[in-house]
Each structure stands twice: as structure tokens, then as C-alpha cells.
């Protein structure tokens, strides 16, 4: 069965990598430093190789602790949900000026003739996205019981992302990336909420949140007769993508909707911090200009 969560994650992460490497290559060509393209590809290649190795080692390490299945699955899903949320917020705010920051780093490397600086820039950019992808797919794997579906769906996501990247940088065609990231962000937010809720479900099975007859363990409703999350294909699809549970407990309901409330709060907090930073920068500039005039 096609795993849309795996597909969306690899699609988005690969496009982010392609955009970053594309920005670096484009800027290097723009400043007539074509000789440095080789360094960028070296860093990119090393980042891809190490990302794959990290994925293999990470999977092996997790497999070595099967006796802690629920504990590892619970924490891996919660960690993946947190990182996924951080990525979405970062892209919506900091990502707007990311191109300028990249170009500044490239200028410094060129000015100081630091070839290693460019290699490291490409390498770290690719490796960061690669590690994030591994952690996100681990969270998907904790929900989805068919690893092969996650693998081939993720590979299709990578392939589609590469095709999109080629269209952008070779044919110079404009693609509405803002719309793309906006749509995928909505799906990933829904996915993260479900993954967080399911992570708490795994920890709940370990008895972390009171006795079986306690409030948090109480089942709120039961939709298993007509939409089972384990036997129905639709139920399994909704479970993988949105964290659907046919017999959710109060803890799962609270964590699911609490995630959305927390997300709204985080967005407002980031907005307020940025406004305060802008206000402080403006006031500092005015003071400096006033001192210069005097």
C-alpha cells in the first residue's frame, strides 16, 4: 500500500536540499567562480553517503533494542513530531531570508579562499535534511507495520522531487514553491499531530499514565465496527497519515488537540519575538544615526 506520509516527507526534504544546493550553485556561477562547483558536488555527495549510513546505523541500533519496543516507538514518534513541527515553523519564518544567509556564507568562503568552507556548507545542508528524514521515517515506521511500503513510497518521493528540481533549475520554469510548501505543511501538521498522539498511546501501553481504569486510559468512543484502524484499508490509511484511532483514550484526544493549540501558540510566540527583534533593531539604528548627526 502506498504510504503518503513517507512520500510527502521525502518529497519535501529532497526539494529543500535541491533548493539549497541549487542556490549555492547558482550564486557561485553568478559571481563567476565556476571552479568551485566541484567542491559543492563533493560536499553534496558526502552528505548523501553519510545520511544513508546514518539511516542504516540508526535502524540497526533501534532493532537491537526490540525488547523496549513500545518505549522506543513512543519516544521516536514524539521526537519526530517535535522536529517536524520545528521544521515547518522554521521554513515559514526563518526560511524567508535563508537565501541571503547562504549567499553571505558563500561570499566569506570565496573571499578567504576556503574551499573547505563550501564543501562543509553543502555537506552540512544535505546531512541535516538527511538525518531529519531518517527520524521522520522512523516515526512513520512506528505507526505503519509495512517497512517496504515506507521504503518504496519514500523513494518515489525522492524521484519526484529530483524531477521538480530539474524543471526549476534547468528549464527555468517557475513553480509556485510557496504554494507547494504551504500545502505540504498542512498535511505534515496533521501527520505530526497524529504521530504525537500515537506516541503517547505507545507510552500509555507501558502504564505511564495511571491505572487501566483511570481517566486518561478511558476510551472515548469506538468506531472499530465500521472503520477499524488495523483491518480496514481506509482506517489504516487514516491511521498512518492522521494518527486515526478507532478506540481513542482521553490521553490521545487531549494530546492530539493539545498539539494544535500548542502550534498556534508557537506561531504567535515566533511572530511576537520577530516583531520585538525588529523594533529593537530599528531603535538601535535610530540611536546610532542620531549619534552620527550629533
Secondary structure, DSSP 8 states (H G I E B T S, - for coil): ---HHHHHHHHHHHHHHHHHHHHHHHHHHHTT-GGGHHHHHHHHHHHHHHHHHHHHHHHHHHHTTGGGHHHHHHHHHHHHHHHHHHHHHHHHTGGGGHHHHHHHHHHHHHHTT-HHHHHHHHHHHHHHHHHHHHHHHHHHHHH-S-HHHHHHHHHHHHHHHHHHHHHHHHS-----HHHHHHHHHHHHHHHHHHHHHHHHHHHHTTTTTS-TTSTTT-B----TTTS-TTT-HHHHHHHHHH---TT-BHHHHHHHHHHHHHHHHHHHHHHHHHHHHHHHHHHHHHHHHHHHH-
